[in-house]
Amino acid sequence: MRTLVIIFWRIFYPLVALAAASSEVVIYGGTLPGCVAAVAASRSGARRVVLIEPSLHLGGMTTGGLQHA
């Protein structure tokens, strides 16, 4: 079973080290490339992927309304 864990750094600070120690892939930064990397790692067969975002917002400027379609 594959698991993708998203940790918001400011809220769940104590869980960061625990989750990172028990995972195969750790990605720091929940911007669009970070989210894509997490999904790609999971699709490539990684059993546990942890995405750590220091703010309370995933997607960076793309989902913040600053990217034009």
CORURGI-V769768 format. One record per helix or strand of 2 or more residues. SS is the DSSP state (H for helix, E for strand). FROM is the first residue (numbers start at 1). LEN is the number of residues. If there is no record, write none. Layout:
ss:SS from:FROM len:LEN
ss:SS from:FROM len:LEN
This chain:
ss:E from:3 len:6
ss:H from:13 len:9
ss:E from:25 len:4
ss:H from:32 len:12
ss:E from:48 len:6
ss:H from:60 len:4
